[in-house]
């Protein structure tokens, strides 16, 4: 039954494998574009105002630690909850649960600030979420963590980094 639901979402939403793990499809890219003069020193070139994707993670898979320059908002849609692991540039760690169970610490809308390292794991068979990025996502702003380099930066999070990186 659960497998059928996963297949349904992948086919219905036309999802494809994502480099960090899971499946995705971009569903929105604003037509409006900001010039680099308005974006701050972290960005080079132009960026769309905003982008959005569907993102699906299944049991046994994870979104490996990565970071982008923009803020990213996670929205819960279907399946079971998803745990975000966030390491801020100063080394502070926080965990957020993206979900829709009332009377818990879950939140249907979670912000990951730009420049934070973050990873995600589903807390059940699968989690279907949306991710909205502003300024819009560009692959030149995407950095997939290299395990030993990230451990060197944040040795206090060794076990977490070890388990949620691929190389």
C-alpha positions in Angstrom: 0.0 0.0 0.0 2.7 2.5 1.0 4.8 1.6 -2.0 1.8 2.2 -4.2 1.4 5.7 -2.7 5.1 6.5 -3.3 4.9 5.4 -6.9 1.7 7.4 -7.3 3.3 10.6 -6.1 6.5 10.1 -8.2 4.5 9.4 -11.3 1.7 12.0 -10.7 4.1 14.8 -9.9 6.7 13.7 -12.5 9.5 13.6 -9.9 13.1 12.7 -10.8 16.1 11.8 -8.6 17.8 14.7 -6.8 21.6 15.0 -6.4 21.3 15.2 -2.6 18.9 12.2 -2.3 15.2 11.7 -2.8 13.1 12.9 -5.8 12.1 16.4 -6.9 10.6 18.5 -9.7 10.8 22.3 -10.0 7.2 23.6 -10.1 7.7 27.4 -10.0 10.4 29.9 -11.2 9.3 33.5 -11.0 9.5 35.5 -14.2 10.9 38.4 -12.3 14.7 38.6 -12.0 16.9 40.5 -9.6 20.2 41.9 -10.8 23.3 41.1 -8.6 23.3 44.8 -7.4 20.2 44.0 -5.3 21.3 40.6 -4.0 24.2 41.3 -1.7 27.8 40.1 -1.9 27.0 36.4 -1.5 25.5 36.3 -4.9 27.0 36.7 -8.4 24.8 37.2 -11.4 21.1 37.4 -11.6 18.5 35.4 -9.7 14.8 34.8 -10.0 12.8 36.3 -7.2 11.7 32.8 -6.0 11.6 29.1 -7.0 9.7 26.1 -5.7 9.9 22.4 -5.9 8.1 19.2 -4.9 10.5 17.0 -2.9 9.9 13.4 -1.8 12.1 11.3 0.6 11.5 7.6 1.3 12.5 5.4 4.2 16.1 4.5 4.2 17.1 7.5 2.1 18.1 11.0 3.2 18.8 14.5 1.9 22.6 14.8 2.4 24.0 17.8 4.2 24.2 20.7 1.8 23.8 24.5 1.8 22.5 27.2 -0.5 22.9 31.0 -0.3 19.2 31.7 -0.1 16.6 31.1 2.6 14.6 27.9 2.0 11.1 27.3 3.3 9.9 23.7 3.7 6.1 23.0 3.5 4.5 19.6 4.5 2.1 18.0 2.0 1.7 14.2 2.4 3.0 11.0 4.0 4.7 11.2 7.4 6.9 13.8 9.1 10.4 14.7 8.0 13.2 15.8 10.3 15.5 18.7 9.3 19.0 18.8 10.8 20.4 22.4 10.6 23.9 23.5 11.4 24.2 27.3 11.5 27.5 29.0 10.4 28.4 29.6 14.1 28.1 25.8 14.8 24.8 25.9 16.6 22.6 22.9 15.8 18.9 22.7 15.6 16.4 20.1 14.7 13.0 20.8 13.2 10.2 18.4 12.4 8.2 19.3 9.2 4.7 17.7 9.6 1.1 18.2 10.4 0.4 16.3 13.6 -1.5 18.5 15.9 -0.4 18.9 19.6 3.2 18.1 18.8 6.4 20.1 18.0 5.8 19.5 14.3 5.4 22.5 12.0 3.9 22.5 8.5 6.2 25.4 7.6 9.9 25.5 8.5 12.5 28.0 7.5 16.2 27.1 6.9 18.2 30.3 6.8 20.6 30.8 3.9 24.2 29.7 4.4 23.2 27.0 6.9 24.2 23.4 6.4 21.1 21.1 6.4 20.0 17.6 5.9 16.7 15.8 6.1 15.4 12.3 6.9 11.8 10.9 6.6 10.4 9.7 10.0 8.2 7.1 8.3 7.8 5.4 4.9 7.9 8.7 3.0 7.5 12.4 3.3 6.3 14.7 0.5 7.1 18.3 1.0 7.6 21.5 -1.0 10.6 23.8 -0.8 10.4 27.5 -1.7 13.7 29.4 -2.2 14.1 33.2 -2.3 16.1 34.6 -4.0 15.4 31.7 -6.4 17.5 28.6 -6.4 20.4 28.4 -8.8 22.8 25.3 -8.9 25.8 27.6 -8.6 24.6 28.5 -5.1 24.3 24.8 -4.1 27.1 23.1 -2.2 26.9 19.4 -1.3 28.9 18.8 1.8 32.2 16.8 1.7 32.2 14.7 4.9 35.7 15.4 6.2 35.7 19.1 5.4 32.4 19.5 7.3 33.6 17.5 10.2 36.7 19.7 10.4 34.4 22.8 10.5 32.0 21.3 13.1 33.7 18.4 15.0 31.1 18.6 17.7 28.6 17.2 15.2 30.8 14.4 14.0 28.2 11.6 14.3 25.4 13.5 12.6 27.7 14.6 9.7 29.0 11.0 9.3 25.5 9.6 9.0 24.1 12.3 6.7 26.8 12.8 4.1 27.6 10.6 1.1 31.3 11.2 0.6 
